[in-house]
Amino acid sequence: MSAITGAEAQIRQWVDEVVVGLNLCPFAKRELSAGRVRIVSEASGAMEPALEVLADEAITLLNADSAATTLVVFPSGFESFDDYLDLLDMSQALLEQCGWDDALQLASFHPDYCFEGAEPDDAANYTNRAPLPVIHLLRQDDVAVAIEKYGDVDVIPPRNEKLAREKGAAFFEDVLKRCRAH
């Protein structure tokens, strides 16, 4: 196994402190503790290699029992939220073209993430802000099992938005700053 990159370490710290630490995803701690979360980075900053890594990771997830999810980190090339959204659109198209969209789904995280209709300074945006651009690949079957065990998942987003607003943007900026310094 290769050594963890700085980008991967930043994302791991963000997962530990924000995603698990604040329980933004009630399913993450179990998978992380079981070693079923992969974090990989693609640093070329170009669309084609980024999509190749996503395709490789999709195949890995579809064929592996030991991994439930992969966070693909893009430390360069997708700093602009608009460029990242282009990558996200192309990634979804890749899943559909390969027939993987019934087995996999995407979640998105970016340092400048802004929900449609939200103000950029709304602290609720931090529920999807990470220190670096990330596309999260999840297996649909694992998501379905987690949802079945959890129950009403519709309560998660509003709960997270409320928590983010209570913590405030400054809190999250401090966390992201610590992660970037990692």
mmCIF file of the C-alpha atoms, coordinates in Angstrom:
data_MODEL
# 
_entry.id   MODEL 
# 
loop_
_atom_site.group_PDB 
_atom_site.id 
_atom_site.type_symbol 
_atom_site.label_atom_id 
_atom_site.label_alt_id 
_atom_site.label_comp_id 
_atom_site.label_asym_id 
_atom_site.label_entity_id 
_atom_site.label_seq_id 
_atom_site.pdbx_PDB_ins_code 
_atom_site.Cartn_x 
_atom_site.Cartn_y 
_atom_site.Cartn_z 
_atom_site.occupancy 
_atom_site.B_iso_or_equiv 
_atom_site.pdbx_formal_charge 
_atom_site.auth_seq_id 
_atom_site.auth_comp_id 
_atom_site.auth_asym_id 
_atom_site.auth_atom_id 
_atom_site.pdbx_PDB_model_num 
ATOM 1   C CA . MET A 1 1   ? 0.000   0.000  0.000   1.00 0.00 ? 1   MET A CA 1 
ATOM 2   C CA . SER A 1 2   ? 1.328   3.442  -0.894  1.00 0.00 ? 2   SER A CA 1 
ATOM 3   C CA . ALA A 1 3   ? 1.996   6.142  1.648   1.00 0.00 ? 3   ALA A CA 1 
ATOM 4   C CA . ILE A 1 4   ? -0.839  8.527  2.379   1.00 0.00 ? 4   ILE A CA 1 
ATOM 5   C CA . THR A 1 5   ? -0.549  11.863 0.576   1.00 0.00 ? 5   THR A CA 1 
ATOM 6   C CA . GLY A 1 6   ? -0.949  15.249 2.226   1.00 0.00 ? 6   GLY A CA 1 
ATOM 7   C CA . ALA A 1 7   ? -4.292  15.647 0.464   1.00 0.00 ? 7   ALA A CA 1 
ATOM 8   C CA . GLU A 1 8   ? -5.488  12.294 1.771   1.00 0.00 ? 8   GLU A CA 1 
ATOM 9   C CA . ALA A 1 9   ? -4.353  13.199 5.307   1.00 0.00 ? 9   ALA A CA 1 
ATOM 10  C CA . GLN A 1 10  ? -6.297  16.465 5.137   1.00 0.00 ? 10  GLN A CA 1 
ATOM 11  C CA . ILE A 1 11  ? -9.449  14.643 4.121   1.00 0.00 ? 11  ILE A CA 1 
ATOM 12  C CA . ARG A 1 12  ? -8.968  11.967 6.776   1.00 0.00 ? 12  ARG A CA 1 
ATOM 13  C CA . GLN A 1 13  ? -8.669  14.648 9.448   1.00 0.00 ? 13  GLN A CA 1 
ATOM 14  C CA . TRP A 1 14  ? -11.797 16.388 8.078   1.00 0.00 ? 14  TRP A CA 1 
ATOM 15  C CA . VAL A 1 15  ? -13.692 13.077 8.158   1.00 0.00 ? 15  VAL A CA 1 
ATOM 16  C CA . ASP A 1 16  ? -12.542 12.476 11.734  1.00 0.00 ? 16  ASP A CA 1 
ATOM 17  C CA . GLU A 1 17  ? -13.332 15.981 13.016  1.00 0.00 ? 17  GLU A CA 1 
ATOM 18  C CA . VAL A 1 18  ? -16.384 16.977 10.993  1.00 0.00 ? 18  VAL A CA 1 
ATOM 19  C CA . VAL A 1 19  ? -18.109 14.031 9.364   1.00 0.00 ? 19  VAL A CA 1 
ATOM 20  C CA . VAL A 1 20  ? -17.653 11.632 12.290  1.00 0.00 ? 20  VAL A CA 1 
ATOM 21  C CA . GLY A 1 21  ? -16.814 14.092 15.056  1.00 0.00 ? 21  GLY A CA 1 
ATOM 22  C CA . LEU A 1 22  ? -19.994 16.103 14.539  1.00 0.00 ? 22  LEU A CA 1 
ATOM 23  C CA . ASN A 1 23  ? -21.944 13.039 13.389  1.00 0.00 ? 23  ASN A CA 1 
ATOM 24  C CA . LEU A 1 24  ? -22.902 14.708 10.099  1.00 0.00 ? 24  LEU A CA 1 
ATOM 25  C CA . CYS A 1 25  ? -23.094 11.235 8.609   1.00 0.00 ? 25  CYS A CA 1 
ATOM 26  C CA . PRO A 1 26  ? -24.392 8.753  11.169  1.00 0.00 ? 26  PRO A CA 1 
ATOM 27  C CA . PHE A 1 27  ? -23.106 5.875  9.010   1.00 0.00 ? 27  PHE A CA 1 
ATOM 28  C CA . ALA A 1 28  ? -19.493 7.020  8.652   1.00 0.00 ? 28  ALA A CA 1 
ATOM 29  C CA . LYS A 1 29  ? -18.041 6.046  12.039  1.00 0.00 ? 29  LYS A CA 1 
ATOM 30  C CA . ARG A 1 30  ? -18.869 2.355  11.662  1.00 0.00 ? 30  ARG A CA 1 
ATOM 31  C CA . GLU A 1 31  ? -17.375 2.137  8.158   1.00 0.00 ? 31  GLU A CA 1 
ATOM 32  C CA . LEU A 1 32  ? -14.300 4.130  9.150   1.00 0.00 ? 32  LEU A CA 1 
ATOM 33  C CA . SER A 1 33  ? -13.723 1.982  12.257  1.00 0.00 ? 33  SER A CA 1 
ATOM 34  C CA . ALA A 1 34  ? -14.071 -1.159 10.137  1.00 0.00 ? 34  ALA A CA 1 
ATOM 35  C CA . GLY A 1 35  ? -11.455 0.116  7.675   1.00 0.00 ? 35  GLY A CA 1 
ATOM 36  C CA . ARG A 1 36  ? -13.958 0.126  4.828   1.00 0.00 ? 36  ARG A CA 1 
ATOM 37  C CA . VAL A 1 37  ? -13.306 3.733  3.722   1.00 0.00 ? 37  VAL A CA 1 
ATOM 38  C CA . ARG A 1 38  ? -10.774 4.360  0.979   1.00 0.00 ? 38  ARG A CA 1 
ATOM 39  C CA . ILE A 1 39  ? -9.245  7.798  0.462   1.00 0.00 ? 39  ILE A CA 1 
ATOM 40  C CA . VAL A 1 40  ? -7.304  8.324  -2.751  1.00 0.00 ? 40  VAL A CA 1 
ATOM 41  C CA . SER A 1 41  ? -6.088  11.435 -4.522  1.00 0.00 ? 41  SER A CA 1 
ATOM 42  C CA . GLU A 1 42  ? -5.721  12.449 -8.134  1.00 0.00 ? 42  GLU A CA 1 
ATOM 43  C CA . ALA A 1 43  ? -3.440  15.441 -8.467  1.00 0.00 ? 43  ALA A CA 1 
ATOM 44  C CA . SER A 1 44  ? -3.084  15.987 -12.217 1.00 0.00 ? 44  SER A CA 1 
ATOM 45  C CA . GLY A 1 45  ? -5.737  18.677 -12.200 1.00 0.00 ? 45  GLY A CA 1 
ATOM 46  C CA . ALA A 1 46  ? -7.117  17.519 -15.542 1.00 0.00 ? 46  ALA A CA 1 
ATOM 47  C CA . MET A 1 47  ? -10.541 16.118 -16.377 1.00 0.00 ? 47  MET A CA 1 
ATOM 48  C CA . GLU A 1 48  ? -9.520  12.917 -18.181 1.00 0.00 ? 48  GLU A CA 1 
ATOM 49  C CA . PRO A 1 49  ? -7.161  11.565 -15.491 1.00 0.00 ? 49  PRO A CA 1 
ATOM 50  C CA . ALA A 1 50  ? -9.687  12.554 -12.814 1.00 0.00 ? 50  ALA A CA 1 
ATOM 51  C CA . LEU A 1 51  ? -12.384 10.528 -14.545 1.00 0.00 ? 51  LEU A CA 1 
ATOM 52  C CA . GLU A 1 52  ? -9.973  7.598  -15.013 1.00 0.00 ? 52  GLU A CA 1 
ATOM 53  C CA . VAL A 1 53  ? -9.292  7.502  -11.262 1.00 0.00 ? 53  VAL A CA 1 
ATOM 54  C CA . LEU A 1 54  ? -13.018 7.691  -10.551 1.00 0.00 ? 54  LEU A CA 1 
ATOM 55  C CA . ALA A 1 55  ? -13.619 4.809  -12.964 1.00 0.00 ? 55  ALA A CA 1 
ATOM 56  C CA . ASP A 1 56  ? -10.838 2.758  -11.336 1.00 0.00 ? 56  ASP A CA 1 
ATOM 57  C CA . GLU A 1 57  ? -12.291 3.423  -7.892  1.00 0.00 ? 57  GLU A CA 1 
ATOM 58  C CA . ALA A 1 58  ? -15.784 2.541  -9.086  1.00 0.00 ? 58  ALA A CA 1 
ATOM 59  C CA . ILE A 1 59  ? -14.494 -0.801 -10.345 1.00 0.00 ? 59  ILE A CA 1 
ATOM 60  C CA . THR A 1 60  ? -12.658 -1.361 -7.055  1.00 0.00 ? 60  THR A CA 1 
ATOM 61  C CA . LEU A 1 61  ? -15.832 -0.707 -5.060  1.00 0.00 ? 61  LEU A CA 1 
ATOM 62  C CA . LEU A 1 62  ? -17.934 -2.904 -7.296  1.00 0.00 ? 62  LEU A CA 1 
ATOM 63  C CA . ASN A 1 63  ? -15.496 -5.803 -6.926  1.00 0.00 ? 63  ASN A CA 1 
ATOM 64  C CA . ALA A 1 64  ? -14.384 -5.469 -3.297  1.00 0.00 ? 64  ALA A CA 1 
ATOM 65  C CA . ASP A 1 65  ? -15.876 -6.764 -0.102  1.00 0.00 ? 65  ASP A CA 1 
ATOM 66  C CA . SER A 1 66  ? -13.370 -4.868 2.006   1.00 0.00 ? 66  SER A CA 1 
ATOM 67  C CA . ALA A 1 67  ? -14.325 -1.338 0.887   1.00 0.00 ? 67  ALA A CA 1 
ATOM 68  C CA . ALA A 1 68  ? -17.729 0.268  1.203   1.00 0.00 ? 68  ALA A CA 1 
ATOM 69  C CA . THR A 1 69  ? -16.923 3.748  0.017   1.00 0.00 ? 69  THR A CA 1 
ATOM 70  C CA . THR A 1 70  ? -14.184 5.842  -1.558  1.00 0.00 ? 70  THR A CA 1 
ATOM 71  C CA . LEU A 1 71  ? -13.374 9.507  -1.182  1.00 0.00 ? 71  LEU A CA 1 
ATOM 72  C CA . VAL A 1 72  ? -11.509 10.716 -4.268  1.00 0.00 ? 72  VAL A CA 1 
ATOM 73  C CA . VAL A 1 73  ? -9.617  13.925 -3.493  1.00 0.00 ? 73  VAL A CA 1 
ATOM 74  C CA . PHE A 1 74  ? -8.602  16.476 -6.131  1.00 0.00 ? 74  PHE A CA 1 
ATOM 75  C CA . PRO A 1 75  ? -5.901  18.729 -4.627  1.00 0.00 ? 75  PRO A CA 1 
ATOM 76  C CA . SER A 1 76  ? -5.433  20.690 -7.853  1.00 0.00 ? 76  SER A CA 1 
ATOM 77  C CA . GLY A 1 77  ? -7.314  21.638 -10.972 1.00 0.00 ? 77  GLY A CA 1 
ATOM 78  C CA . PHE A 1 78  ? -10.800 21.862 -9.487  1.00 0.00 ? 78  PHE A CA 1 
ATOM 79  C CA . GLU A 1 79  ? -10.378 24.717 -7.005  1.00 0.00 ? 79  GLU A CA 1 
ATOM 80  C CA . SER A 1 80  ? -13.071 26.696 -8.828  1.00 0.00 ? 80  SER A CA 1 
ATOM 81  C CA . PHE A 1 81  ? -16.497 25.502 -7.706  1.00 0.00 ? 81  PHE A CA 1 
ATOM 82  C CA . ASP A 1 82  ? -17.762 25.781 -11.294 1.00 0.00 ? 82  ASP A CA 1 
ATOM 83  C CA . ASP A 1 83  ? -14.907 23.591 -12.582 1.00 0.00 ? 83  ASP A CA 1 
ATOM 84  C CA . TYR A 1 84  ? -15.652 21.121 -9.804  1.00 0.00 ? 84  TYR A CA 1 
ATOM 85  C CA . LEU A 1 85  ? -19.337 21.043 -10.755 1.00 0.00 ? 85  LEU A CA 1 
ATOM 86  C CA . ASP A 1 86  ? -18.265 20.229 -14.328 1.00 0.00 ? 86  ASP A CA 1 
ATOM 87  C CA . LEU A 1 87  ? -16.212 17.320 -12.948 1.00 0.00 ? 87  LEU A CA 1 
ATOM 88  C CA . LEU A 1 88  ? -19.169 16.194 -10.854 1.00 0.00 ? 88  LEU A CA 1 
ATOM 89  C CA . ASP A 1 89  ? -21.469 16.280 -13.907 1.00 0.00 ? 89  ASP A CA 1 
ATOM 90  C CA . MET A 1 90  ? -18.943 14.321 -15.971 1.00 0.00 ? 90  MET A CA 1 
ATOM 91  C CA . SER A 1 91  ? -18.549 11.821 -13.123 1.00 0.00 ? 91  SER A CA 1 
ATOM 92  C CA . GLN A 1 92  ? -22.294 11.226 -12.972 1.00 0.00 ? 92  GLN A CA 1 
ATOM 93  C CA . ALA A 1 93  ? -22.355 10.818 -16.754 1.00 0.00 ? 93  ALA A CA 1 
ATOM 94  C CA . LEU A 1 94  ? -19.511 8.284  -16.468 1.00 0.00 ? 94  LEU A CA 1 
ATOM 95  C CA . LEU A 1 95  ? -21.489 6.227  -13.946 1.00 0.00 ? 95  LEU A CA 1 
ATOM 96  C CA . GLU A 1 96  ? -24.506 6.269  -16.239 1.00 0.00 ? 96  GLU A CA 1 
ATOM 97  C CA . GLN A 1 97  ? -22.531 5.455  -19.411 1.00 0.00 ? 97  GLN A CA 1 
ATOM 98  C CA . CYS A 1 98  ? -20.864 2.502  -17.710 1.00 0.00 ? 98  CYS A CA 1 
ATOM 99  C CA . GLY A 1 99  ? -24.129 1.258  -16.225 1.00 0.00 ? 99  GLY A CA 1 
ATOM 100 C CA . TRP A 1 100 ? -22.850 1.757  -12.687 1.00 0.00 ? 100 TRP A CA 1 
ATOM 101 C CA . ASP A 1 101 ? -25.493 4.255  -11.575 1.00 0.00 ? 101 ASP A CA 1 
ATOM 102 C CA . ASP A 1 102 ? -27.728 1.491  -10.196 1.00 0.00 ? 102 ASP A CA 1 
ATOM 103 C CA . ALA A 1 103 ? -24.855 0.221  -8.035  1.00 0.00 ? 103 ALA A CA 1 
ATOM 104 C CA . LEU A 1 104 ? -23.048 3.433  -7.085  1.00 0.00 ? 104 LEU A CA 1 
ATOM 105 C CA . GLN A 1 105 ? -23.937 6.974  -6.137  1.00 0.00 ? 105 GLN A CA 1 
ATOM 106 C CA . LEU A 1 106 ? -21.961 10.179 -5.743  1.00 0.00 ? 106 LEU A CA 1 
ATOM 107 C CA . ALA A 1 107 ? -21.794 12.726 -2.961  1.00 0.00 ? 107 ALA A CA 1 
ATOM 108 C CA . SER A 1 108 ? -19.955 16.002 -3.372  1.00 0.00 ? 108 SER A CA 1 
ATOM 109 C CA . PHE A 1 109 ? -17.772 18.173 -1.160  1.00 0.00 ? 109 PHE A CA 1 
ATOM 110 C CA . HIS A 1 110 ? -15.796 21.307 -2.035  1.00 0.00 ? 110 HIS A CA 1 
ATOM 111 C CA . PRO A 1 111 ? -14.166 24.161 -0.084  1.00 0.00 ? 111 PRO A CA 1 
ATOM 112 C CA . ASP A 1 112 ? -16.592 26.641 -1.696  1.00 0.00 ? 112 ASP A CA 1 
ATOM 113 C CA . TYR A 1 113 ? -19.671 24.407 -1.716  1.00 0.00 ? 113 TYR A CA 1 
ATOM 114 C CA . CYS A 1 114 ? -22.866 26.414 -1.861  1.00 0.00 ? 114 CYS A CA 1 
ATOM 115 C CA . PHE A 1 115 ? -26.294 24.841 -1.958  1.00 0.00 ? 115 PHE A CA 1 
ATOM 116 C CA . GLU A 1 116 ? -28.541 26.064 -4.733  1.00 0.00 ? 116 GLU A CA 1 
ATOM 117 C CA . GLY A 1 117 ? -30.533 29.023 -3.474  1.00 0.00 ? 117 GLY A CA 1 
ATOM 118 C CA . ALA A 1 118 ? -28.319 29.485 -0.403  1.00 0.00 ? 118 ALA A CA 1 
ATOM 119 C CA . GLU A 1 119 ? -26.181 32.512 0.351   1.00 0.00 ? 119 GLU A CA 1 
ATOM 120 C CA . PRO A 1 120 ? -22.441 31.718 0.128   1.00 0.00 ? 120 PRO A CA 1 
ATOM 121 C CA . ASP A 1 121 ? -21.910 32.802 3.740   1.00 0.00 ? 121 ASP A CA 1 
ATOM 122 C CA . ASP A 1 122 ? -24.680 30.540 5.118   1.00 0.00 ? 122 ASP A CA 1 
ATOM 123 C CA . ALA A 1 123 ? -22.946 28.254 7.613   1.00 0.00 ? 123 ALA A CA 1 
ATOM 124 C CA . ALA A 1 124 ? -25.191 25.386 6.451   1.00 0.00 ? 124 ALA A CA 1 
ATOM 125 C CA . ASN A 1 125 ? -22.990 25.147 3.351   1.00 0.00 ? 125 ASN A CA 1 
ATOM 126 C CA . TYR A 1 126 ? -20.261 23.721 5.601   1.00 0.00 ? 126 TYR A CA 1 
ATOM 127 C CA . THR A 1 127 ? -22.133 20.439 5.738   1.00 0.00 ? 127 THR A CA 1 
ATOM 128 C CA . ASN A 1 128 ? -20.674 19.898 2.238   1.00 0.00 ? 128 ASN A CA 1 
ATOM 129 C CA . ARG A 1 129 ? -17.468 21.907 2.540   1.00 0.00 ? 129 ARG A CA 1 
ATOM 130 C CA . ALA A 1 130 ? -14.189 20.046 2.778   1.00 0.00 ? 130 ALA A CA 1 
ATOM 131 C CA . PRO A 1 131 ? -10.588 21.271 2.819   1.00 0.00 ? 131 PRO A CA 1 
ATOM 132 C CA . LEU A 1 132 ? -10.173 20.084 -0.797  1.00 0.00 ? 132 LEU A CA 1 
ATOM 133 C CA . PRO A 1 133 ? -12.541 19.069 -3.610  1.00 0.00 ? 133 PRO A CA 1 
ATOM 134 C CA . VAL A 1 134 ? -13.838 15.521 -3.071  1.00 0.00 ? 134 VAL A CA 1 
ATOM 135 C CA . ILE A 1 135 ? -16.137 13.183 -4.909  1.00 0.00 ? 135 ILE A CA 1 
ATOM 136 C CA . HIS A 1 136 ? -17.475 10.470 -2.646  1.00 0.00 ? 136 HIS A CA 1 
ATOM 137 C CA . LEU A 1 137 ? -18.374 7.146  -4.263  1.00 0.00 ? 137 LEU A CA 1 
ATOM 138 C CA . LEU A 1 138 ? -20.831 5.013  -2.299  1.00 0.00 ? 138 LEU A CA 1 
ATOM 139 C CA . ARG A 1 139 ? -22.238 1.577  -2.991  1.00 0.00 ? 139 ARG A CA 1 
ATOM 140 C CA . GLN A 1 140 ? -26.030 1.743  -3.265  1.00 0.00 ? 140 GLN A CA 1 
ATOM 141 C CA . ASP A 1 141 ? -26.490 -1.580 -1.429  1.00 0.00 ? 141 ASP A CA 1 
ATOM 142 C CA . ASP A 1 142 ? -24.489 -0.336 1.557   1.00 0.00 ? 142 ASP A CA 1 
ATOM 143 C CA . VAL A 1 143 ? -26.453 2.910  1.592   1.00 0.00 ? 143 VAL A CA 1 
ATOM 144 C CA . ALA A 1 144 ? -29.744 0.979  1.517   1.00 0.00 ? 144 ALA A CA 1 
ATOM 145 C CA . VAL A 1 145 ? -28.682 -1.206 4.461   1.00 0.00 ? 145 VAL A CA 1 
ATOM 146 C CA . ALA A 1 146 ? -27.564 1.833  6.457   1.00 0.00 ? 146 ALA A CA 1 
ATOM 147 C CA . ILE A 1 147 ? -30.829 3.638  5.753   1.00 0.00 ? 147 ILE A CA 1 
ATOM 148 C CA . GLU A 1 148 ? -32.847 0.578  6.758   1.00 0.00 ? 148 GLU A CA 1 
ATOM 149 C CA . LYS A 1 149 ? -31.005 0.368  10.083  1.00 0.00 ? 149 LYS A CA 1 
ATOM 150 C CA . TYR A 1 150 ? -31.135 4.124  10.732  1.00 0.00 ? 150 TYR A CA 1 
ATOM 151 C CA . GLY A 1 151 ? -34.735 4.853  9.891   1.00 0.00 ? 151 GLY A CA 1 
ATOM 152 C CA . ASP A 1 152 ? -35.894 8.306  8.848   1.00 0.00 ? 152 ASP A CA 1 
ATOM 153 C CA . VAL A 1 153 ? -32.878 9.741  7.007   1.00 0.00 ? 153 VAL A CA 1 
ATOM 154 C CA . ASP A 1 154 ? -34.872 12.814 5.977   1.00 0.00 ? 154 ASP A CA 1 
ATOM 155 C CA . VAL A 1 155 ? -34.103 14.272 9.411   1.00 0.00 ? 155 VAL A CA 1 
ATOM 156 C CA . ILE A 1 156 ? -30.339 14.263 8.756   1.00 0.00 ? 156 ILE A CA 1 
ATOM 157 C CA . PRO A 1 157 ? -29.949 17.263 6.394   1.00 0.00 ? 157 PRO A CA 1 
ATOM 158 C CA . PRO A 1 158 ? -32.039 19.715 8.456   1.00 0.00 ? 158 PRO A CA 1 
ATOM 159 C CA . ARG A 1 159 ? -30.343 18.506 11.657  1.00 0.00 ? 159 ARG A CA 1 
ATOM 160 C CA . ASN A 1 160 ? -26.929 19.077 10.057  1.00 0.00 ? 160 ASN A CA 1 
ATOM 161 C CA . GLU A 1 161 ? -27.892 22.506 8.734   1.00 0.00 ? 161 GLU A CA 1 
ATOM 162 C CA . LYS A 1 162 ? -29.105 23.526 12.201  1.00 0.00 ? 162 LYS A CA 1 
ATOM 163 C CA . LEU A 1 163 ? -25.883 22.259 13.796  1.00 0.00 ? 163 LEU A CA 1 
ATOM 164 C CA . ALA A 1 164 ? -23.753 24.084 11.219  1.00 0.00 ? 164 ALA A CA 1 
ATOM 165 C CA . ARG A 1 165 ? -25.586 27.335 11.821  1.00 0.00 ? 165 ARG A CA 1 
ATOM 166 C CA . GLU A 1 166 ? -25.244 26.899 15.599  1.00 0.00 ? 166 GLU A CA 1 
ATOM 167 C CA . LYS A 1 167 ? -21.498 26.238 15.288  1.00 0.00 ? 167 LYS A CA 1 
ATOM 168 C CA . GLY A 1 168 ? -21.100 29.092 12.796  1.00 0.00 ? 168 GLY A CA 1 
ATOM 169 C CA . ALA A 1 169 ? -18.870 29.661 9.807   1.00 0.00 ? 169 ALA A CA 1 
ATOM 170 C CA . ALA A 1 170 ? -15.877 30.695 11.945  1.00 0.00 ? 170 ALA A CA 1 
ATOM 171 C CA . PHE A 1 171 ? -15.893 27.305 13.706  1.00 0.00 ? 171 PHE A CA 1 
ATOM 172 C CA . PHE A 1 172 ? -15.821 25.432 10.405  1.00 0.00 ? 172 PHE A CA 1 
ATOM 173 C CA . GLU A 1 173 ? -13.208 27.743 8.882   1.00 0.00 ? 173 GLU A CA 1 
ATOM 174 C CA . ASP A 1 174 ? -10.958 26.976 11.868  1.00 0.00 ? 174 ASP A CA 1 
ATOM 175 C CA . VAL A 1 175 ? -11.450 23.229 11.340  1.00 0.00 ? 175 VAL A CA 1 
ATOM 176 C CA . LEU A 1 176 ? -10.731 23.486 7.610   1.00 0.00 ? 176 LEU A CA 1 
ATOM 177 C CA . LYS A 1 177 ? -7.657  25.588 8.332   1.00 0.00 ? 177 LYS A CA 1 
ATOM 178 C CA . ARG A 1 178 ? -6.336  22.931 10.756  1.00 0.00 ? 178 ARG A CA 1 
ATOM 179 C CA . CYS A 1 179 ? -7.003  20.213 8.187   1.00 0.00 ? 179 CYS A CA 1 
ATOM 180 C CA . ARG A 1 180 ? -5.156  22.133 5.466   1.00 0.00 ? 180 ARG A CA 1 
ATOM 181 C CA . ALA A 1 181 ? -2.182  22.582 7.797   1.00 0.00 ? 181 ALA A CA 1 
ATOM 182 C CA . HIS A 1 182 ? -2.071  18.803 8.388   1.00 0.00 ? 182 HIS A CA 1 
# 
